[in-house]
Amino acid sequence: MLGFVIQRFLQACGVMAVMSVIVFFGVYAIGNPIDIVIPPDATQEIREEAIRRLGLDRPLFEQYFTFVGNLLQGDLGRSFVYNMPVLELIGGRLPATLELVLISVISATVLGVSLGIYAGYRPDSWISKTIMAVSVLGFSVPSFWVGLILILFFAVNLGWLPAGGRGETVMIWGVAWSFPTLNGLSHIALPAVNLALFKLAMMIRLARAGTREIMLTDTIKFARAAGLSEGTILRRHLLKLISIPIITVFGLELGSTLAFAVVTETIFSWPGVGKLIIDSIAVLDRPVMVAYLILVAFLFVTINFVIDLVFALIDPRVRKGASA
């Protein structure tokens, strides 16, 4: 197991090294932030001073190695626009995105797996057919359109829920959170539903396909022949056998939702990381853009690393195959 962990860790470090090169040079090839940060009527002396102060007068490779050295020390630079450490800037927005994503992905996974198992266990019932019709709707309808309809119906017409914002927050361990308050939950409701719809549809179809496949295997036939109840078969055998693809999709969807909740945060004016990166792109705030993409890459690499470890614990064949 130790060799498997070391192998996966070295692979993760290699991926991060490659991603740092791609992200840094890719972002720095786009536009010139001086044209946005400095007023057009500024003198040449002011422009040269700004370029020198921001370190943009040095060769690109020197800027990259300086960035990597600072990154290894936990310093992601300072924002050109906000004039504050990027890590502090992103950290101030991260809790809002984190609570929205966790609520939406966890609820979609729990509900989707439950509905998918039922739809796979009783595929001919009208309830199962209704569940699958809802899953098709979740795949087919774009999230920005769903968000606008949710606002129009629940916020504008009925007035039950707020149309945007984060609402009332409370401080827990020095971090502001919305979910502990009723007002905060009312603000989370619409964006969480909008964010969870696609994940719900995916989990339903994944769990249903896995259930239909597993129910036809000899494992289930032998369990029934042994006199085990259907509930015991579902808990002990079915859930374990379909857990690996569900864990995989859960981890990847958690990472992708954290990284790309941009549309939902923009529609509902949710003050999270997604809205920050959109604003930063508009003004070519390079340090924020690079830091965001590096953190996204680190997030995906970490999630995949953890998923590999969970796989190795659940199925010993995984680590035996890696060491072969």
C-alpha positions as CSV (number, residue, x, y, z in Angstrom):
1,M,0.0,0.0,0.0
2,L,2.9,2.4,0.8
3,G,4.4,1.9,-2.7
4,F,1.0,2.6,-4.2
5,V,0.7,5.8,-2.3
6,I,4.2,6.9,-3.2
7,Q,3.6,6.2,-6.9
8,R,0.4,8.2,-7.0
9,F,1.9,11.0,-5.1
10,L,4.8,11.3,-7.5
11,Q,2.4,11.3,-10.4
12,A,0.4,14.1,-8.8
13,C,3.5,16.2,-8.3
14,G,4.4,15.7,-12.0
15,V,0.9,16.7,-13.1
16,M,1.1,19.9,-11.0
17,A,4.5,20.8,-12.4
18,V,3.2,20.5,-16.0
19,M,0.0,22.4,-15.2
20,S,2.0,25.3,-13.6
21,V,3.9,25.8,-16.9
22,I,0.8,25.6,-19.0
23,V,-1.3,27.9,-16.8
24,F,1.5,30.5,-16.3
25,F,2.5,30.9,-19.9
26,G,-1.0,30.5,-21.2
27,V,-2.4,33.4,-19.0
28,Y,0.6,35.6,-19.6
29,A,0.1,35.3,-23.4
30,I,-3.2,37.0,-23.1
31,G,-3.4,40.8,-23.4
32,N,-1.5,43.5,-21.5
33,P,-2.9,44.3,-18.0
34,I,-1.1,47.7,-18.0
35,D,-3.5,48.9,-20.6
36,I,-6.4,48.3,-18.1
37,V,-4.7,49.1,-14.8
38,I,-3.1,52.3,-15.9
39,P,-5.3,55.2,-17.2
40,P,-4.8,56.0,-20.9
41,D,-3.7,59.5,-20.1
42,A,-0.9,58.4,-17.8
43,T,2.6,59.6,-18.7
44,Q,5.3,57.3,-20.0
45,E,7.2,57.6,-16.7
46,I,4.1,56.4,-14.8
47,R,3.7,53.5,-17.1
48,E,7.3,52.4,-16.8
49,E,7.1,52.6,-13.0
50,A,4.0,50.5,-12.9
51,I,5.5,47.9,-15.2
52,R,8.6,47.8,-13.0
53,R,6.6,47.6,-9.8
54,L,4.5,44.7,-11.1
55,G,7.6,42.9,-12.3
56,L,6.4,42.8,-15.9
57,D,9.7,44.2,-17.2
58,R,11.6,41.0,-16.5
59,P,11.9,38.0,-19.0
60,L,8.9,35.6,-18.9
61,F,11.0,32.6,-17.7
62,E,12.4,34.7,-14.9
63,Q,8.9,35.7,-13.9
64,Y,7.8,32.0,-14.0
65,F,10.6,30.8,-11.7
66,T,10.0,33.6,-9.3
67,F,6.3,32.6,-9.3
68,V,7.2,28.9,-8.6
69,G,9.5,29.9,-5.8
70,N,6.9,32.1,-4.2
71,L,4.3,29.4,-4.8
72,L,6.3,26.8,-2.9
73,Q,6.3,29.2,0.0
74,G,2.6,29.7,-0.1
75,D,2.7,33.1,-1.8
76,L,0.5,33.4,-4.9
77,G,1.3,37.0,-5.5
78,R,-0.8,40.2,-5.2
79,S,-3.8,41.2,-7.2
80,F,-3.1,44.0,-9.7
81,V,-6.6,45.4,-9.2
82,Y,-7.4,44.8,-5.5
83,N,-3.8,45.3,-4.3
84,M,-4.0,42.5,-1.7
85,P,-2.6,39.0,-1.5
86,V,-4.3,36.7,-4.0
87,L,-4.6,33.9,-1.4
88,E,-6.4,36.2,1.0
89,L,-8.7,37.4,-1.8
90,I,-9.6,33.9,-2.9
91,G,-9.9,32.7,0.7
92,G,-12.4,35.4,1.5
93,R,-14.7,34.2,-1.4
94,L,-14.1,30.4,-1.0
95,P,-16.5,29.7,1.9
96,A,-19.4,31.0,-0.1
97,T,-18.6,28.8,-3.1
98,L,-17.7,25.8,-0.8
99,E,-21.0,25.8,1.1
100,L,-23.1,26.2,-2.1
101,V,-21.2,23.4,-3.8
102,L,-21.2,21.0,-0.9
103,I,-25.0,21.4,-0.3
104,S,-25.8,20.9,-4.0
105,V,-23.4,18.0,-4.7
106,I,-24.1,16.0,-1.5
107,S,-27.9,16.4,-1.8
108,A,-27.8,15.5,-5.5
109,T,-25.7,12.4,-4.8
110,V,-27.8,11.2,-1.9
111,L,-31.1,11.7,-3.7
112,G,-29.8,10.7,-7.1
113,V,-28.3,7.4,-5.9
114,S,-31.5,6.5,-3.9
115,L,-33.8,7.3,-6.9
116,G,-31.4,5.5,-9.3
117,I,-31.3,2.3,-7.3
118,Y,-35.1,2.3,-7.1
119,A,-35.4,2.9,-10.8
120,G,-32.9,0.0,-11.5
121,Y,-34.5,-2.3,-9.0
122,R,-38.1,-1.8,-10.3
123,P,-37.5,-0.6,-13.9
124,D,-41.1,-1.3,-15.1
125,S,-43.0,0.8,-12.5
126,W,-44.4,4.1,-13.3
127,I,-42.4,5.8,-10.6
128,S,-39.2,4.5,-12.2
129,K,-40.2,5.8,-15.6
130,T,-41.0,9.2,-14.0
131,I,-37.6,9.3,-12.4
132,M,-35.9,8.6,-15.7
133,A,-37.9,11.3,-17.4
134,V,-36.8,13.8,-14.8
135,S,-33.2,12.7,-15.3
136,V,-33.5,13.4,-19.1
137,L,-34.8,16.8,-18.3
138,G,-31.8,17.5,-16.0
139,F,-29.4,16.6,-18.9
140,S,-31.3,18.5,-21.5
141,V,-32.0,21.9,-20.0
142,P,-29.1,24.4,-19.8
143,S,-28.4,25.6,-16.2
144,F,-28.5,29.3,-17.0
145,W,-32.1,28.9,-18.4
146,V,-33.1,26.9,-15.3
147,G,-31.7,29.6,-13.1
148,L,-33.6,32.4,-14.8
149,I,-36.9,30.3,-14.6
150,L,-36.3,29.6,-10.9
151,I,-35.8,33.3,-10.2
152,L,-38.9,34.3,-12.3
153,F,-41.1,31.7,-10.6
154,F,-40.0,31.5,-7.0
155,A,-38.6,35.0,-6.4
156,V,-40.5,37.3,-8.8
157,N,-44.0,35.7,-9.1
158,L,-44.4,33.9,-5.8
159,G,-42.0,35.9,-3.7
160,W,-41.1,32.9,-1.6
161,L,-37.3,33.0,-2.0
162,P,-34.7,35.8,-2.6
163,A,-33.5,36.2,-6.2
164,G,-29.8,36.7,-5.3
165,G,-27.2,37.5,-2.7
166,R,-25.9,35.4,0.2
167,G,-28.1,36.6,2.9
168,E,-27.4,36.6,6.7
169,T,-24.1,34.9,7.8
170,V,-22.7,33.8,11.1
171,M,-19.0,33.4,12.0
172,I,-17.8,29.9,12.7
173,W,-14.1,29.5,13.5
174,G,-13.5,32.9,12.0
175,V,-15.3,32.1,8.7
176,A,-18.6,33.5,7.6
177,W,-21.2,30.9,6.7
178,S,-24.8,31.2,5.5
179,F,-26.3,27.7,6.0
180,P,-26.7,27.9,9.8
181,T,-29.3,30.7,9.5
182,L,-32.8,30.5,8.0
183,N,-32.2,33.6,6.0
184,G,-29.0,32.2,4.6
185,L,-30.6,28.9,3.7
186,S,-33.4,30.8,1.9
187,H,-30.7,32.5,-0.2
188,I,-28.8,29.2,-0.9
189,A,-32.0,27.3,-1.9
190,L,-32.4,28.5,-5.5
191,P,-28.7,28.5,-6.6
192,A,-28.2,25.1,-4.9
193,V,-31.2,23.6,-6.8
194,N,-29.9,25.1,-10.1
195,L,-26.4,23.7,-9.4
196,A,-27.7,20.3,-8.3
197,L,-30.0,19.5,-11.2
198,F,-27.4,18.2,-13.7
199,K,-25.6,16.3,-10.9
200,L,-28.9,14.7,-9.8
201,A,-29.7,13.5,-13.3
202,M,-26.2,12.1,-13.7
203,M,-26.3,10.2,-10.4
204,I,-29.8,8.8,-11.2
205,R,-28.6,7.3,-14.5
206,L,-25.3,6.1,-13.1
207,A,-27.0,4.4,-10.1
208,R,-29.7,2.9,-12.3
209,A,-27.3,1.5,-14.8
210,G,-25.1,0.0,-12.1
211,T,-28.1,-1.5,-10.3
212,R,-29.5,-3.1,-13.5
213,E,-26.1,-4.6,-14.2
214,I,-25.4,-5.9,-10.7
215,M,-28.9,-7.4,-10.2
216,L,-28.2,-9.8,-13.1
217,T,-24.9,-11.1,-11.7
218,D,-24.4,-14.4,-9.9
219,T,-23.6,-12.6,-6.7
220,I,-27.2,-11.4,-6.3
221,K,-28.5,-14.8,-7.4
222,F,-26.4,-16.7,-4.8
223,A,-27.4,-14.1,-2.1
224,R,-31.1,-14.7,-2.9
225,A,-30.6,-18.5,-2.9
226,A,-29.0,-18.2,0.5
227,G,-32.2,-16.7,1.8
228,L,-31.0,-13.1,2.4
229,S,-33.7,-10.5,2.4
230,E,-33.9,-7.9,-0.4
231,G,-32.9,-5.1,2.0
232,T,-29.8,-7.0,3.1
233,I,-28.9,-7.7,-0.5
234,L,-29.2,-4.0,-1.4
235,R,-27.1,-2.9,1.7
236,R,-24.4,-5.5,1.7
237,H,-23.9,-6.3,-2.0
238,L,-25.5,-3.8,-4.3
239,L,-24.2,-0.6,-2.7
240,K,-20.7,-2.0,-2.3
241,L,-20.5,-3.1,-6.0
242,I,-21.8,0.2,-7.4
243,S,-19.8,2.3,-5.0
244,I,-16.6,2.7,-7.1
245,P,-18.1,4.5,-10.1
246,I,-20.3,6.6,-7.8
247,I,-17.3,7.6,-5.7
248,T,-15.4,8.5,-8.9
249,V,-18.2,10.6,-10.3
250,F,-18.8,12.2,-6.9
251,G,-15.2,13.3,-6.6
252,L,-14.9,14.6,-10.1
253,E,-18.2,16.4,-10.0
254,L,-17.3,18.0,-6.6
255,G,-14.1,19.3,-8.1
256,S,-15.6,20.5,-11.4
257,T,-18.5,22.2,-9.5
258,L,-16.1,24.0,-7.2
259,A,-14.1,25.2,-10.1
260,F,-16.8,26.1,-12.6
261,A,-19.8,27.3,-10.6
262,V,-19.4,30.5,-12.5
263,V,-22.8,30.6,-14.3
264,T,-24.8,29.9,-11.2
265,E,-22.9,32.4,-9.1
266,T,-23.3,35.1,-11.8
267,I,-27.0,34.5,-12.2
268,F,-27.8,34.6,-8.5
269,S,-25.2,37.2,-7.6
270,W,-23.5,34.7,-5.3
271,P,-20.3,36.3,-3.9
272,G,-18.1,33.3,-4.6
273,V,-14.8,32.4,-6.3
274,G,-16.5,31.9,-9.7
275,K,-17.8,35.5,-9.8
276,L,-14.3,36.7,-8.7
277,I,-12.6,35.0,-11.6
278,I,-15.0,36.4,-14.1
279,D,-14.3,39.9,-12.8
280,S,-10.6,39.2,-12.9
281,I,-10.7,38.1,-16.5
282,A,-12.5,41.2,-17.5
283,V,-9.7,43.4,-16.1
284,L,-6.8,41.0,-16.9
285,D,-5.8,40.6,-13.2
286,R,-3.1,38.0,-14.0
287,P,-2.1,37.0,-10.5
288,V,-5.8,36.1,-9.6
289,M,-6.3,34.2,-12.9
290,V,-3.1,32.2,-12.5
291,A,-3.7,31.5,-8.8
292,Y,-7.3,30.4,-9.5
293,L,-6.3,28.0,-12.2
294,I,-3.4,26.6,-10.2
295,L,-5.7,26.0,-7.2
296,V,-8.3,24.3,-9.6
297,A,-5.5,22.0,-10.9
298,F,-4.4,21.3,-7.3
299,L,-8.0,20.6,-6.4
300,F,-8.5,18.1,-9.2
301,V,-5.2,16.4,-8.6
302,T,-5.9,16.1,-4.8
303,I,-9.4,14.7,-5.4
304,N,-8.1,12.1,-7.9
305,F,-5.3,11.2,-5.4
306,V,-7.9,10.7,-2.6
307,I,-10.2,8.7,-5.0
308,D,-7.3,6.4,-5.9
309,L,-6.6,5.8,-2.2
310,V,-10.2,5.0,-1.5
311,F,-10.3,2.6,-4.5
312,A,-7.2,0.8,-3.1
313,L,-8.9,0.4,0.3
314,I,-12.2,-0.8,-1.2
315,D,-10.7,-3.1,-3.9
316,P,-7.2,-4.6,-3.2
317,R,-6.9,-5.5,-6.9
318,V,-6.4,-1.8,-7.6
319,R,-3.1,-1.5,-5.6
320,K,-2.0,-5.0,-6.8
321,G,-2.5,-3.9,-10.4
322,A,-0.5,-0.7,-9.8
323,S,2.4,-2.6,-8.3
324,A,2.5,-5.3,-11.0
